[in-house]
Amino acid sequence: MINFIVEDRDGGQVPISIPEGITLNLMEALKASDYDIMATCGGMALCATCMVQVVEGAEQLPSPRDNELDMLDTMPFSDDKSRLSCQIEVNEQLEGCVFKIAG
Ligand code: FES
């Protein structure tokens, strides 16, 4: 299992476990866990409605690609902890990470 923590908009933290070998991105995993993620563009890095803050573990994640950085640059409240959850594959690199759902 791949285990990480999700902090919702109210600050509550919930551990999430995803079986290894399932092809999901973080946005899909959050939606499957009933988090209110709009993901209007369906994971194309075009809407930023799937934005999260990486509270812990940013250093173990792959760096964002240019299309993700370009979209994050357009968001007034993004910072260096912001990521588009649709651009993060769920794999062992997420083990122990803490993600906060963006407001
Ligand atoms: S779902 Fe649109 S940017 Fe992630």
Residues whose N, C-alpha, C, O or C-beta is under 5 A from the ligand:
A	BS01	FES	A39 T40 C41 G42 G43 M44 A45 L46 C47 A48 T49 C50 L84 C86
